[in-house]
Amino acid sequence: MNWERYSGDQVEEFVAALLLLRNPKGNRITPSQGDRGVDVQIKAEFDGYKFYQIKRFSRSLTGSQKKQIKSSWRTFLEQTAPRYDVVSWNIVMPYDPTNQNLEWLNSFTSSSGIEVNWVGRTQLDAWAAGNPQLVDYYFGDGKSRTEELFEQALMLSKLPVSGTVDSGDQKVDALMGKIVTIQELLNEADPFYRYEFECRQGQLEALSNEIIRTSREGEVFASVFPLGGADNNIILHVIARCVESCRLRPIGLTVALKVDPGTTEYLSLQRFQEFGLPPQNIEAVISGYDGPPGGPSDGDGLVSLFELTSDDDKLPPLETKIISLDSGFPAPSVKIMNVFSGVSPFGKGQYLTFSDCSEIFKMTMFISSGELSSLEVNRFVLTGRRPGDIVASIQFLAALERGGTLTLQGRDEVALMARLEVMAARDQKRIDGALLLKDYVESLVEIQRHVLVPVAIPSVESLSDDEVKEVIRCARLLRGEQFVCTWDHLDLTVGDPDVFQQRMGDLGAEGMLLRRQRLMVKVGRMELDTGYILQTVCKTARIAEESRREVYAANDVVRLVPGEDDKVVMLAVRA
């Protein structure tokens, strides 16, 4: 390459692109950040980082150029080296060093104990030869060729076809074959982005939602183009080849938002401004797109921002805990995932959002000046879930309603954020409802220990208070609790009169009454046998109409009433 033809900015940008495309997870340090003696930072294969300082120098170094290199080295030592595990510092320029140059470089770097390398013209030429599409993009017509290729693909998508995607229609298959060929040419021409076309059938809105949920790693945008009717669509996925692709080849467009004050959309924009939470589905006028081919055309549309990568891979396994203001209430914790965070681009606020590992709730915290500004919890459907899988999350939500101190920490209990105070819910009914749900799910966990069939959470909204209380009472009995209450009467139907007279004789004028029955419990539509006997003991009982004791016949109804003690004891015993 004739490096002398290009400006310092061109050389630096091109060399940075060469390095970053060879090391996709590397980062470029922009001038606005202060380069700290570094232009490119690359994670080493095992531990630590390699740092690269790029210069345009292409001939024998002048005194001024040597001063610049020395200055970059000093800045690196003072500002970068103390902050990182440094593997090497590399000075990069399209000029091969002489032995004298290497001795000069070694004279002021060797005492640092840091590996220092000089990457010269020969190495840069070899790297450039290995990436001709990058050379063509910067110094040839590569950019315009990618746009022409995409236009060809778009023209093909407008051809009429009769069949559907999955019908084996020959016209559809032939068309997709041509588009795939263009895809291969696009991928050869564009050094910064990779293109993937696919054909799918479906309504536009449903496809768009699915694309958002299933975005590929590194995907910067996806576009849907109708394909000749029958709800056939071509979907274009544009994927960054490296972390810095969007900075090396920026994507720009003008978006004029159309939002009325007081609307939900207006509130979401306020939260983006104050805390950085990405807004969704904002009406807008889009214009002036500049970026990889396939981006939005000018006109009306909906704009959404999404967190494409979770912080999960940067963090240790996490849990969140709520420490109740009531010292007698336990401090439940749940394992969490899908951790996203961000800061306001305009203010000091930040947001943190995550979901529990059992996927029962999603929580979003809005934090300002280190204090909790507000908290949102979105609960997911419980119906059909196994009680044991979700009980910890339900306990956590119940504790949250009572208020207390919220923490986010690693499993080693090292706190990752300041403790945030959560106020108790103002609506007592809401607190009571959360506690009742907690008791219900805990009770189902206990019942599951005693029944062979899988227990699932029924539709909570359709449960009556009596059904909830029955489940809770059954679980308490299975835990060994006894219930003591009072009674006023019990009606019995006479079967065999002789057996009746014998048992009444055993009772005497007044005696203890024992009733035994299978301990059954209703969970939704299921009637479950716990394998236990419900034993009901009336301390004292007598016949209400004692004078009729001797004349009761088959099918007569006999009323029993308490004697001196009206207590009833209920307990569960193994069958």
C-alpha positions as CSV (number, residue, x, y, z in Angstrom):
1,M,0.0,0.0,0.0
2,N,1.1,3.5,-0.7
3,W,0.6,4.8,2.8
4,E,2.1,8.2,2.0
5,R,-1.0,9.1,0.0
6,Y,-3.3,9.1,2.9
7,S,-3.9,11.5,5.8
8,G,-3.1,10.7,9.4
9,D,-6.8,10.3,10.2
10,Q,-7.3,7.9,7.3
11,V,-4.3,5.8,8.3
12,E,-5.3,5.7,12.0
13,E,-8.9,4.7,11.2
14,F,-7.9,2.1,8.7
15,V,-5.2,0.5,10.9
16,A,-7.7,0.5,13.9
17,A,-10.2,-1.3,11.7
18,L,-7.6,-3.9,10.7
19,L,-6.8,-4.6,14.3
20,L,-10.4,-4.7,15.5
21,L,-11.6,-6.9,12.7
22,R,-8.8,-9.3,13.5
23,N,-9.8,-9.1,17.2
24,P,-13.7,-8.7,17.2
25,K,-14.0,-8.0,20.9
26,G,-11.4,-5.2,21.0
27,N,-12.2,-1.6,21.6
28,R,-11.1,1.7,20.1
29,I,-10.3,4.6,22.3
30,T,-11.7,7.7,20.8
31,P,-10.0,11.1,21.0
32,S,-13.0,12.5,23.0
33,Q,-12.2,10.0,25.8
34,G,-8.5,11.0,25.8
35,D,-6.4,8.3,24.3
36,R,-4.3,7.7,27.5
37,G,-1.4,6.7,25.2
38,V,-3.6,4.1,23.5
39,D,-5.7,3.9,20.3
40,V,-6.9,0.3,20.4
41,Q,-7.3,-2.0,23.4
42,I,-7.6,-5.8,22.9
43,K,-8.2,-8.6,25.4
44,A,-5.4,-11.1,25.4
45,E,-6.0,-14.8,24.8
46,F,-5.7,-15.6,28.5
47,D,-5.4,-12.7,30.9
48,G,-4.7,-9.0,30.5
49,Y,-4.8,-6.6,27.6
50,K,-2.7,-5.6,24.6
51,F,-2.6,-1.9,23.8
52,Y,-1.9,-0.3,20.4
53,Q,-0.8,3.3,19.7
54,I,-1.2,4.1,15.9
55,K,0.9,6.7,14.1
56,R,0.9,7.7,10.5
57,F,4.7,8.0,10.2
58,S,5.9,6.3,7.0
59,R,9.5,7.5,6.7
60,S,12.6,7.9,8.9
61,L,11.5,9.4,12.2
62,T,12.1,13.1,12.8
63,G,12.9,14.5,16.2
64,S,9.4,15.8,16.5
65,Q,7.9,12.4,15.7
66,K,10.1,10.7,18.3
67,K,8.9,13.2,20.9
68,Q,5.3,12.2,20.0
69,I,6.1,8.5,20.6
70,K,7.8,9.2,23.9
71,S,4.9,11.4,25.0
72,S,2.4,8.6,24.1
73,W,4.5,6.1,26.1
74,R,4.7,8.4,29.2
75,T,0.9,8.9,29.0
76,F,0.3,5.2,28.8
77,L,2.5,4.5,31.8
78,E,0.8,7.2,33.9
79,Q,-2.8,6.8,32.9
80,T,-3.4,3.3,31.5
81,A,-0.8,0.9,32.9
82,P,-1.8,1.4,36.6
83,R,-5.5,0.5,35.7
84,Y,-5.0,-2.7,33.7
85,D,-3.2,-6.0,33.6
86,V,-0.9,-5.1,30.7
87,V,0.4,-7.8,28.4
88,S,2.1,-5.5,25.9
89,W,2.2,-2.0,24.4
90,N,2.6,-1.8,20.6
91,I,3.6,1.2,18.5
92,V,2.1,0.8,15.1
93,M,3.1,2.7,11.9
94,P,3.7,2.1,8.2
95,Y,7.4,2.3,8.7
96,D,9.7,-0.7,9.4
97,P,12.2,0.1,12.2
98,T,16.0,0.0,11.8
99,N,18.1,-1.6,14.6
100,Q,18.9,1.9,15.6
101,N,15.2,2.7,16.0
102,L,14.6,-0.4,18.1
103,E,17.6,0.5,20.4
104,W,16.1,4.0,20.8
105,L,12.7,2.6,21.7
106,N,14.2,0.1,24.1
107,S,16.2,2.8,25.8
108,F,13.2,4.4,27.4
109,T,10.8,1.5,27.7
110,S,12.9,-1.5,28.9
111,S,12.9,-0.4,32.6
112,S,9.1,-0.7,32.8
113,G,9.0,-4.5,32.6
114,I,6.3,-4.2,30.0
115,E,6.6,-6.0,26.6
116,V,7.0,-3.3,23.9
117,N,6.7,-4.1,20.2
118,W,7.0,-2.1,17.0
119,V,4.5,-3.1,14.3
120,G,5.8,-1.7,11.0
121,R,4.9,-1.5,7.3
122,T,5.7,-5.1,6.4
123,Q,3.2,-6.4,9.0
124,L,0.6,-3.8,8.1
125,D,0.9,-4.6,4.4
126,A,0.4,-8.3,5.2
127,W,-2.7,-7.6,7.3
128,A,-4.1,-5.4,4.6
129,A,-3.5,-8.1,2.0
130,G,-5.5,-10.5,4.2
131,N,-8.5,-8.1,4.2
132,P,-8.9,-6.8,0.7
133,Q,-12.6,-5.8,1.3
134,L,-11.5,-3.4,4.0
135,V,-8.9,-1.8,1.6
136,D,-11.6,-1.6,-1.1
137,Y,-14.0,0.0,1.4
138,Y,-11.6,2.7,2.5
139,F,-9.7,3.4,-0.7
140,G,-11.9,1.9,-3.4
141,D,-15.6,1.5,-4.3
142,G,-16.5,-1.1,-1.7
143,K,-19.1,1.1,0.0
144,S,-21.0,1.8,-3.2
145,R,-20.8,-1.8,-4.3
146,T,-22.6,-3.0,-1.1
147,E,-25.4,-0.6,-1.8
148,E,-25.7,-1.8,-5.4
149,L,-25.9,-5.4,-4.3
150,F,-28.6,-4.7,-1.8
151,E,-30.7,-2.9,-4.4
152,Q,-30.4,-6.0,-6.5
153,A,-31.7,-8.1,-3.7
154,L,-34.6,-5.7,-3.0
155,M,-35.6,-5.8,-6.7
156,L,-35.7,-9.6,-6.6
157,S,-38.0,-9.4,-3.5
158,K,-40.6,-7.5,-5.5
159,L,-41.0,-10.3,-8.1
160,P,-44.5,-12.0,-7.9
161,V,-44.6,-15.5,-6.5
162,S,-47.7,-17.7,-6.0
163,G,-46.6,-20.3,-3.4
164,T,-45.8,-19.9,0.3
165,V,-42.5,-20.3,2.0
166,D,-43.1,-23.8,3.2
167,S,-45.0,-25.2,0.2
168,G,-41.9,-26.1,-1.8
169,D,-42.9,-23.7,-4.6
170,Q,-40.2,-23.6,-7.2
171,K,-40.4,-19.9,-7.8
172,V,-39.9,-19.1,-4.1
173,D,-37.0,-21.5,-3.9
174,A,-35.4,-20.1,-7.1
175,L,-35.8,-16.5,-5.9
176,M,-34.3,-17.3,-2.5
177,G,-31.4,-19.0,-4.3
178,K,-30.6,-15.8,-6.1
179,I,-30.9,-13.7,-2.9
180,V,-28.5,-16.1,-1.1
181,T,-26.0,-15.5,-3.9
182,I,-26.3,-11.8,-3.4
183,Q,-25.9,-12.3,0.3
184,E,-22.6,-14.1,-0.2
185,L,-21.4,-11.2,-2.4
186,L,-22.5,-8.6,0.2
187,N,-20.6,-10.5,2.9
188,E,-17.5,-10.4,0.7
189,A,-17.8,-6.7,0.0
190,D,-18.6,-5.2,3.5
191,P,-15.8,-5.5,6.0
192,F,-17.8,-4.2,9.0
193,Y,-21.2,-6.0,8.8
194,R,-22.5,-9.4,7.9
195,Y,-25.8,-10.0,6.1
196,E,-28.2,-12.9,6.5
197,F,-31.4,-13.2,4.5
198,E,-34.2,-15.6,5.4
199,C,-37.7,-16.1,4.1
200,R,-40.7,-16.4,6.5
201,Q,-44.4,-16.5,6.3
202,G,-46.5,-14.4,8.7
203,Q,-48.0,-11.0,9.6
204,L,-45.6,-8.1,9.9
205,E,-46.3,-7.2,13.5
206,A,-45.9,-10.8,14.7
207,L,-42.7,-11.2,12.8
208,S,-41.3,-8.0,14.1
209,N,-42.0,-9.0,17.7
210,E,-40.4,-12.4,17.1
211,I,-37.3,-10.7,15.6
212,I,-36.9,-8.5,18.6
213,R,-37.2,-11.5,21.0
214,T,-34.7,-13.7,19.1
215,S,-32.1,-11.2,17.9
216,R,-28.8,-12.7,16.9
217,E,-25.6,-11.9,18.8
218,G,-24.2,-8.6,17.4
219,E,-27.3,-7.8,15.4
220,V,-27.6,-4.1,14.8
221,F,-30.9,-4.1,12.9
222,A,-33.3,-6.3,11.0
223,S,-35.6,-5.3,8.1
224,V,-38.7,-7.1,6.8
225,F,-39.6,-6.9,3.1
226,P,-42.8,-8.3,1.7
227,L,-42.2,-11.0,-0.9
228,G,-44.8,-11.3,-3.6
229,G,-47.9,-11.9,-1.6
230,A,-49.2,-14.9,0.5
231,D,-47.7,-13.2,3.6
232,N,-44.3,-14.2,2.4
233,N,-41.5,-12.0,3.7
234,I,-37.8,-11.6,3.3
235,I,-36.0,-10.8,6.6
236,L,-32.6,-9.1,6.4
237,H,-30.4,-9.4,9.5
238,V,-27.4,-7.0,9.7
239,I,-24.8,-8.2,12.2
240,A,-21.7,-6.4,13.4
241,R,-18.4,-8.2,12.6
242,C,-16.8,-6.7,15.7
243,V,-17.7,-4.8,18.8
244,E,-16.6,-1.5,17.2
245,S,-18.3,-1.9,13.8
246,C,-20.9,0.8,14.6
247,R,-18.1,3.2,15.4
248,L,-15.9,2.3,12.5
249,R,-18.9,2.6,10.2
250,P,-21.5,4.6,12.0
251,I,-25.2,4.3,11.5
252,G,-26.9,7.7,11.4
253,L,-30.5,8.8,10.9
254,T,-32.8,11.6,11.9
255,V,-35.7,10.8,14.1
256,A,-38.5,13.3,14.9
257,L,-40.6,11.9,17.7
258,K,-44.4,12.5,17.7
259,V,-45.5,12.4,21.4
260,D,-48.2,14.2,23.3
261,P,-47.7,15.2,26.9
262,G,-49.3,13.0,29.5
263,T,-49.3,9.9,27.3
264,T,-47.6,6.6,28.2
265,E,-45.1,7.2,25.4
266,Y,-44.3,10.6,26.9
267,L,-43.7,9.0,30.3
268,S,-41.4,6.4,28.7
269,L,-39.3,9.2,27.1
270,Q,-39.1,11.0,30.4
271,R,-37.8,7.9,32.0
272,F,-35.2,7.6,29.2
273,Q,-34.1,11.1,29.8
274,E,-34.0,10.8,33.6
275,F,-32.8,7.2,34.0
276,G,-31.8,5.8,30.6
277,L,-34.5,3.1,30.3
278,P,-35.0,2.4,26.6
279,P,-38.4,3.6,25.3
280,Q,-40.6,1.4,23.2
281,N,-42.9,2.0,20.2
282,I,-42.7,5.7,19.9
283,E,-44.3,7.2,16.8
284,A,-41.8,9.1,14.7
285,V,-40.8,10.5,11.3
286,I,-37.6,8.9,10.1
287,S,-35.3,10.5,7.6
288,G,-31.7,10.8,6.4
289,Y,-30.6,7.2,7.1
290,D,-26.9,6.6,6.5
291,G,-25.4,3.1,7.2
292,P,-25.3,-0.5,6.0
293,P,-27.8,-1.2,3.2
294,G,-31.3,-2.3,4.3
295,G,-32.0,0.4,6.9
296,P,-35.2,2.3,7.2
297,S,-36.5,4.5,4.4
298,D,-37.8,8.0,5.0
299,G,-41.3,8.2,6.4
300,D,-43.5,7.5,9.5
301,G,-42.7,4.6,11.7
302,L,-42.3,3.3,15.3
303,V,-39.0,3.7,17.2
304,S,-37.9,1.4,20.0
305,L,-34.6,1.0,21.8
306,F,-33.6,-2.3,23.2
307,E,-30.9,-3.8,25.5
308,L,-29.3,-6.3,23.1
309,T,-26.9,-7.8,25.6
310,S,-27.5,-8.6,29.2
311,D,-24.9,-7.8,31.9
312,D,-25.2,-11.4,33.0
313,D,-21.9,-12.4,31.3
314,K,-20.0,-9.5,33.1
315,L,-21.3,-10.4,36.6
316,P,-21.0,-13.2,39.0
317,P,-24.1,-15.3,39.8
318,L,-26.5,-12.8,41.5
319,E,-29.3,-12.8,43.9
320,T,-31.5,-10.1,45.3
321,K,-32.7,-10.0,48.9
322,I,-35.4,-8.0,50.7
323,I,-34.7,-7.4,54.4
324,S,-38.0,-6.6,56.0
325,L,-38.5,-3.7,58.4
326,D,-40.2,-6.3,60.6
327,S,-37.4,-8.1,62.3
328,G,-39.6,-11.1,62.8
329,F,-40.2,-11.6,59.1
330,P,-37.7,-13.6,57.1
331,A,-35.4,-12.0,54.5
332,P,-36.1,-14.1,51.4
333,S,-33.7,-13.9,48.4
334,V,-34.1,-15.0,44.8
335,K,-31.6,-15.8,42.1
336,I,-31.8,-13.4,39.2
337,M,-31.0,-13.2,35.5
338,N,-31.5,-11.0,32.5
339,V,-29.7,-8.1,34.2
340,F,-29.7,-4.9,32.3
341,S,-28.6,-1.5,33.4
342,G,-28.0,1.9,32.0
343,V,-27.6,5.5,32.8
344,S,-29.4,8.6,31.7
345,P,-27.7,10.3,28.7
346,F,-28.9,13.7,30.1
347,G,-28.9,13.4,33.9
348,K,-27.6,11.6,36.9
349,G,-30.2,8.9,37.1
350,Q,-29.9,5.2,36.2
351,Y,-32.0,2.1,35.9
352,L,-31.5,-1.6,36.7
353,T,-33.8,-4.3,35.5
354,F,-33.8,-8.0,36.0
355,S,-36.0,-11.1,36.3
356,D,-36.0,-13.9,38.7
357,C,-34.6,-17.3,37.5
358,S,-38.1,-18.9,37.8
359,E,-39.5,-16.1,35.6
360,I,-42.3,-15.1,37.9
361,F,-41.5,-11.4,37.8
362,K,-39.5,-8.7,36.2
363,M,-38.3,-5.8,38.3
364,T,-37.2,-2.3,37.2
365,M,-35.5,0.0,39.7
366,F,-35.2,3.7,39.0
367,I,-32.3,5.2,41.0
368,S,-31.4,8.9,41.5
369,S,-28.4,10.1,43.5
370,G,-28.0,6.7,45.0
371,E,-31.5,6.5,46.3
372,L,-34.5,4.5,45.0
373,S,-36.8,6.9,43.1
374,S,-39.4,4.3,42.1
375,L,-39.8,0.6,41.6
376,E,-41.9,-1.3,39.1
377,V,-42.7,-5.0,39.3
378,N,-44.3,-6.9,36.4
379,R,-45.7,-10.2,37.4
380,F,-46.0,-13.1,34.9
381,V,-48.7,-15.8,34.8
382,L,-48.6,-18.4,37.5
383,T,-51.1,-20.8,36.1
384,G,-49.6,-24.3,35.4
385,R,-46.3,-23.6,37.3
386,R,-45.0,-26.1,39.8
387,P,-45.2,-24.6,43.4
388,G,-41.7,-25.7,44.4
389,D,-40.2,-23.8,41.4
390,I,-41.7,-20.5,42.2
391,V,-42.1,-20.4,46.0
392,A,-38.9,-18.4,46.6
393,S,-40.1,-15.7,44.2
394,I,-43.5,-15.5,45.7
395,Q,-42.0,-15.2,49.2
396,F,-39.7,-12.4,47.9
397,L,-42.7,-10.5,46.4
398,A,-44.6,-10.8,49.6
399,A,-41.7,-9.4,51.6
400,L,-41.3,-6.6,49.0
401,E,-44.9,-5.4,49.6
402,R,-44.2,-5.1,53.3
403,G,-41.2,-2.8,52.6
404,G,-37.6,-3.0,53.8
405,T,-34.1,-2.8,52.5
406,L,-33.4,-4.2,49.0
407,T,-29.9,-5.5,48.1
408,L,-28.3,-6.9,45.0
409,Q,-25.4,-9.1,45.7
410,G,-23.3,-12.0,44.5
411,R,-23.8,-15.5,45.9
412,D,-20.8,-14.7,48.1
413,E,-22.9,-12.0,49.7
414,V,-20.7,-9.2,48.4
415,A,-23.0,-6.3,47.7
416,L,-22.9,-4.9,44.2
417,M,-25.0,-1.8,44.8
418,A,-25.9,0.4,47.7
419,R,-28.8,-0.8,49.9
420,L,-32.0,0.7,48.7
421,E,-35.0,1.4,51.0
422,V,-38.3,0.2,49.7
423,M,-41.5,1.7,51.2
424,A,-44.3,-0.6,52.1
425,A,-47.4,-0.7,49.8
426,R,-50.0,1.9,50.9
427,D,-52.9,-0.4,50.2
428,Q,-53.2,-2.9,53.1
429,K,-55.4,-5.1,50.9
430,R,-52.5,-5.4,48.5
431,I,-50.2,-6.5,51.3
432,D,-52.7,-9.0,52.6
433,G,-53.2,-10.4,49.1
434,A,-49.5,-10.9,48.6
435,L,-49.2,-12.7,52.0
436,L,-52.2,-14.9,51.3
437,L,-50.7,-15.9,47.9
438,K,-47.4,-16.7,49.7
439,D,-49.2,-18.9,52.2
440,Y,-51.2,-20.6,49.4
441,V,-48.1,-21.5,47.3
442,E,-46.2,-22.6,50.4
443,S,-49.1,-24.8,51.3
444,L,-49.1,-26.4,47.8
445,V,-45.4,-27.2,48.3
446,E,-46.3,-29.0,51.5
447,I,-49.2,-30.9,49.8
448,Q,-46.9,-32.0,46.9
449,R,-44.7,-33.8,49.5
450,H,-47.6,-36.1,50.3
451,V,-49.3,-36.8,46.9
452,L,-48.0,-38.8,44.0
453,V,-49.5,-36.7,41.1
454,P,-47.8,-33.4,40.1
455,V,-49.4,-30.4,41.6
456,A,-49.7,-27.2,39.5
457,I,-50.8,-23.7,40.3
458,P,-54.4,-23.3,39.3
459,S,-55.8,-20.0,37.9
460,V,-55.3,-17.8,41.0
461,E,-57.9,-15.3,39.9
462,S,-60.6,-17.9,39.8
463,L,-60.0,-19.3,43.3
464,S,-62.6,-18.5,46.0
465,D,-61.5,-17.6,49.5
466,D,-62.8,-20.9,50.8
467,E,-60.7,-22.9,48.3
468,V,-57.6,-20.9,49.3
469,K,-58.3,-21.4,53.0
470,E,-59.0,-25.2,52.5
471,V,-55.5,-25.6,50.9
472,I,-53.8,-23.7,53.7
473,R,-55.7,-25.6,56.4
474,C,-54.8,-28.9,54.8
475,A,-51.1,-28.0,54.6
476,R,-51.1,-27.0,58.3
477,L,-52.6,-30.4,59.2
478,L,-50.0,-32.2,57.2
479,R,-47.3,-30.3,59.1
480,G,-48.6,-31.8,62.3
481,E,-50.7,-28.8,63.5
482,Q,-53.9,-29.4,65.5
483,F,-57.0,-27.2,65.1
484,V,-59.1,-26.6,68.1
485,C,-62.6,-25.0,67.7
486,T,-66.1,-25.3,69.0
487,W,-69.2,-27.0,67.6
488,D,-73.0,-26.7,68.2
489,H,-74.5,-29.8,66.5
490,L,-73.9,-32.7,64.2
491,D,-76.6,-34.6,62.3
492,L,-76.2,-38.4,61.7
493,T,-78.3,-40.7,59.6
494,V,-79.1,-44.0,61.2
495,G,-78.1,-47.0,59.1
496,D,-78.4,-50.3,61.0
497,P,-80.5,-49.6,64.1
498,D,-78.8,-52.4,66.1
499,V,-75.3,-51.0,65.4
500,F,-76.6,-47.5,66.2
501,Q,-78.0,-48.6,69.6
502,Q,-74.7,-50.3,70.4
503,R,-72.6,-47.2,69.6
504,M,-75.0,-44.9,71.5
505,G,-74.8,-47.3,74.4
506,D,-71.0,-46.9,74.3
507,L,-71.5,-43.1,74.3
508,G,-73.6,-43.2,77.3
509,A,-75.4,-40.2,78.4
510,E,-72.4,-38.1,77.4
511,G,-69.1,-39.1,75.9
512,M,-66.3,-38.5,73.4
513,L,-67.2,-38.6,69.7
514,L,-64.5,-39.6,67.1
515,R,-65.0,-39.1,63.4
516,R,-62.4,-40.4,60.8
517,Q,-62.4,-39.6,57.1
518,R,-59.8,-39.4,54.2
519,L,-58.0,-36.1,54.2
520,M,-58.8,-34.8,50.7
521,V,-58.0,-31.4,49.3
522,K,-59.2,-29.6,46.2
523,V,-56.5,-27.8,44.1
524,G,-58.2,-26.2,41.1
525,R,-60.1,-29.0,39.4
526,M,-58.2,-31.7,41.1
527,E,-59.3,-33.6,44.2
528,L,-56.2,-34.9,45.8
529,D,-55.9,-37.7,48.4
530,T,-53.1,-36.8,50.8
531,G,-52.7,-40.4,52.1
532,Y,-53.7,-39.2,55.6
533,I,-56.8,-39.5,57.8
534,L,-58.6,-36.5,59.1
535,Q,-59.5,-37.3,62.7
536,T,-62.1,-35.1,64.3
537,V,-62.6,-35.5,68.1
538,C,-65.5,-33.9,69.9
539,K,-64.6,-33.8,73.6
540,T,-68.1,-34.5,74.8
541,A,-71.3,-35.2,72.9
542,R,-74.9,-36.3,73.6
543,I,-78.1,-37.0,71.8
544,A,-80.3,-33.8,71.6
545,E,-83.5,-35.8,72.0
546,E,-82.4,-38.3,74.7
547,S,-86.0,-39.6,75.0
548,R,-86.0,-41.0,71.5
549,R,-82.7,-42.9,71.9
550,E,-84.5,-46.3,71.9
551,V,-86.9,-45.7,69.0
552,Y,-84.6,-44.5,66.2
553,A,-85.1,-46.5,63.1
554,A,-83.2,-46.9,59.8
555,N,-82.8,-43.6,57.9
556,D,-83.8,-41.5,60.9
557,V,-81.7,-38.3,61.5
558,V,-80.1,-38.1,64.9
559,R,-78.8,-34.7,66.1
560,L,-75.8,-34.7,68.4
561,V,-75.0,-31.6,70.5
562,P,-72.0,-30.8,72.8
563,G,-72.0,-31.9,76.4
564,E,-70.1,-30.0,79.1
565,D,-67.2,-29.3,76.7
566,D,-67.9,-28.0,73.2
567,K,-64.3,-28.2,72.0
568,V,-63.4,-30.0,68.8
569,V,-59.8,-31.1,67.9
570,M,-58.9,-31.9,64.3
571,L,-55.6,-33.5,63.4
572,A,-54.1,-35.6,60.5
573,V,-52.9,-39.1,61.1
574,R,-51.3,-41.5,58.7
575,A,-53.7,-43.8,57.0
